[in-house]
Amino acid sequence: MRNKTIVVIMFLFLITLVGQAQTRREKTEFIIQKMDLVKVQKKHYQDRISFLKLAVSGKDTIRVIEIENIISEQYIKNELCSIFDTIFNDTEIHDLYLFSQTTTLAKLFFSKSAHTSFYIQSPLDEELIAILNRHIVYEK
């Protein structure tokens, strides 16, 4: 009887482990979500399309609008997953998945203190800001 109980407990334990197992795609989507990559890529597309709408004409205008209509969060997520499939092997995806579950990821990429600390305040930065300020038109 004791052996049957142990076997049943082990079987139930294994079932819970299998239920927690993640597929490569699920891990990749989790990484993409944790790193906010869809939002970043969407902003990139929006900026590029906004510029192109002002810069192009004729058939190019129509194509830019068509491309804008194609771009969705699902489209971007699928493209990012495809890129991850090309770049990373299963072990690397697993490593990234584990890292993306840590507080270190959030501290490194999403904390204000990290952004402030990583910002280099060199004489070149100050000169670039001065040049930029000379060319910005401020509203009064």
N, C-alpha and C positions, 0 to 999 in steps of 0.2 A: 504494500500500500504506500509506503514511504517513497519508493522508487517512482511510482506512478505520479505522486504529488510533485516530486522534483522534475519529472519529465514535463508535466503540464505547466509548471511554473516557468521552466526554461523555454517551452514552446511559446507561451504568452509573452515572455521577455523578447524572444526573437521577432515575434509579430510586431511588437512596438518599435523595435529597431528598424525593421523593414519599412514601417509606416513613416518613420522619420527620415529615411534616406531621401536624398534629393537627386534629381536627374541633373545632368550637365546643364540643360536649358534652364531649369529652375534656379540653379546656382548662379548662372550667368545673369538671368533677369534680376535676381536678388542683388547682385553686385552693381548692376546698372542702376537699380532703384536707389540703393544706399549711397552711391556716388553722384546721384542726381544727373546722370549723363543725358537722359532724354531732355530734360529742361535746358541743359547747356547747349546741346545740339540744336534744339528748337530755336533758341535765341540766336544761334549762329545763322541758321537759315533765315529767320525773320530779318536780321540785320542785312544780310546779303540781298534778300529779295527787295527790301525797302530801297536800298541803293539802286538796284537794277531797274525798279519801276520808274525811277527818275532818270536813269541814264540811257535806256533803250527805247526803240520805237518800232512801229510796224509789227511784223510777224514775231519779233523777239518779245514784244510786250505781251502778246497773246500767250506765247510759250511760258513766259515767267509766271503769268497768272495760272496757267495749267499746272505748272510745277508746284506753285503755292497750294493749289487745291489737292495735290497728291500727298503733300507732306502732312502727316498726322503723327500723334504720339506712337501709335501702333507701328506705323511705317518706320519711324526712327528707331523704335525698340528692336524691330526685326533686323534692321541694318546693323545696329550695334551688336546684336547677338551674332550675326554673320561675321563681323569683324573680330569679335572675341574668338569665334570658332577658328578663324584663320590664324590668329596670333598666338593663342594659348592652347597648350595641351591639357589633358584632364587633370594632371597633378597641379599645374599652375592655376587652373580654374578653381580647384579645391583650395589651394593656398590663398588665393584672392578671396574666396568665399569665407574662409575662416577669418582672414584679416578684416573683411568688411563687417564682421560681427563684433569687432572689438571697439572699445572707446577710443583707441588710438586713431582709428580712421576719422572719427568725428573731430577729435582734437586737432589732427593734422590739417584736414581740409575744410572744416566748417566752423571753427571757433574764431571769434573776433581777435582774441589774443594772438593766435598763430598768424593771422593775416597782418596784424600790426607788427609782430616780431619779425616776420619774413620780409617786410617792406624795407628795402635798402634806402637809406637817406644819405646819398652820397652827393658830392658837389655836382656830378653829372645830372643827377635827378633834379636838383635845384635849378640848374641851367635849363633843362628841358621844360620844367614847369614855367619858368620865366618866359621862354620862347612861346609856349602854348598860350600863356596869359596875354601876350602881346597881340595874338591873332584871334582871340575869342571876343566876340561882340556881346557885351553885357546889356541887358535891357535896363532902362532907367525908370 
